[in-house]
Amino acid sequence: MKTTIKLLTVLSLALATFMHPSTASAAEVFKTTGEGVWAAFTTVEGCIITEAFILVNEGKFQRPPGKGSPNSYIFLFLSKYDFCTDTQLLQADAVAPLTDADFQISGRLKSATLNTTITVLDNLSNTSFDVFVDLAWTAIGPLSNQSSNFHFKTPGCISHSLFKGTFRLAEASGTISDGTTNFAPDPSVNAQFFSTKEGQVFIGCF
């Protein structure tokens, strides 16, 4: 659970900063909300371990007093590793915008579908390729809630963040394919629904 919260926080803040450049001021306030899913897939065939991780966030970013703007995205990571020769064969990832047509989530974090194509970059060969994603999530556990309150202070910088989230365990299945390899031939080894709200205040940090 803590890993999920940390990943969501890092991604949402990094994307928000990238899409909304900051100007120096005494205090900066950020608010983000999000609803989505993530899933991890692992398969072993011979000496090859194939892994995929996908996170989908349908969210909103706001810097008060301004109006909120969409902050929706897909993060995909793919890996192939030969443990017999200790060789990394593939290590690709991408962050791509999410549209309403790509992702549908229904009920109170009960089910979701994702159907889209993402261009990823293989960090080993520095080449790009398209990956087709067609996945469905189904809830397999009850709703759970978690919140955190974090305060950090250094000379010249004070930051405070408040996080609230609702989570539900899930199972994901479908296809993550580059046309040759299906990175999700079996159901997910881990998956989850989430609905989050986060507020952050920075004083003198920019």
Secondary structure by P-SEA (a helix, b strand, c coil): caaaaaaaaaaaaaaaaaacccccccbbbbbbbbccccbbbbbbcccbbbbbbbbbbbcccccccbbbbbbcbbbbbbbccccccccccbbbcbbbbbcccccccccccccccccbbbbbbcccccbbbbbbbbbbbbbcccbbbbbbbbbbbcccbbbbbbbbbbbbbbcccccccccccccccccccccccccbbbbbbbcccc
